[in-house]
Amino acid sequence: MTDTKNAKLKLIKLGLIFSLIIYVFSTLEFSSVPIIDGYANKPSFFSNENCTLFINDVVNNHQRTIELKNIATHHSQSFTILGIRQDTLKKAWKNGFGYKMSGSIYLSGQESGIYQIDNKIPIIIKPPINEQTDLLIVVPYLNYQAHSNAGGKSFFAHNSLKSEAAVQLSFNRPIVITDYEFTIAQFANQYLKKYKVGYISDLDILFYKQIEKTKMLLFYGNMSFISPQMRKNIDLFIASGGNILFTNNHFMNNIVRLDLKRKQILFAKNNQKLPNQWNDSTLKQPNYQTVGASYEIGFLVDSFPLLIRKNIKDNELTIRDTLHPIFKDLPNSQKNISISCTLWNGPPLLGLNESALPIIDSTKLAMYYYKVLAYKWSEYNGYKLTIGSISEFQKKQDSGICINMGCGCWIDSLSNNKIHAELLQNAIQYLQEKSMRKKIY
């Protein structure tokens, strides 16, 4: 009888041990499986905040480890949260995905930068509100929301259900960052170490105090979507002596409204469509009054002399001011260099002069100072030509200086084009040296 009991106890123990082994192995296997998707409660955080996460996981109700990683330095930190297999709300593009909370992670000690959670969920850690910086890099969060069709729709018909673009989009949707973020972050980590660099999202521009203490803002990639309050604060920043470097294709083309309470970006309000282009004639607030150039009204012209067409050289940038500090690493005699960017942006034009060079419409531009530093001809849709420019402008004598690099691909090509990297470094150094805000340091 005793032997039978002992045998049963041994079987029970073996069963428990076997179950434990299976559990451990299943946990290890599960932890190695990536999360499906998810989002945080907001795009940017200070380094002393809780970040609330809503994660869709492969297994329901399971403790798992997640990794928070800086995409430039690759420094990482691990946290434990609850994995949940999530359901998605109907019309999730505007209502949000409605995920249940997976947990919160406390952000402490991380430097300002762009981070990813398990290589899926991007968040930005920004500098303290009163910290003085040399440069703030602005991540175009609204642009990624506008283009994302997570939940079924975006602001564009081509990737929306039934080819019907949305007029409302929720922030509570998974979004992904692009190569631009990795490239600009790695560029800053490698080449801008002598400056105090911070990162913010474009939404942070809603709060002027977030940008008040920096010398300079850097806008990169495509940052088409700007709310009226964001534009007002950008104009205030420039007027108060802040410098700006634009490396964008479509900077500030589209007007959006923001409902922070409902966490929505809007192209319409109360089902009434609103003007959605800053260059709408009824607004009388064209974007080139802020940024000195425009994709839509800039250097896009239908017809050119045949001579120009025949003499266009691929990738040739013509430098008009070879002595400008942006071009300091080039020989003074070198007026043409090869770049892979197509320059799309330029100021409003009156036409071309006898040398087929653009004549700027200074009445429309209404700047204290404006100069085209370099320009480049490019084909557009196979039959038109554009002339985009690298340009410098200043609204008033006591306002900040702005450099418009003409396109967003400066960032895209930094890692494999030495000239692009040098010109961008030079532009940053020039704006730092010309800063009127040195007295705040």
Summary of the structure (lengths in Angstrom):
residues: 441
radius of gyration: 26.0
end to end distance: 86.7
largest distance: 112.8
contacts: 1425
relative contact order: 0.11
helix: 27%
strand: 30%
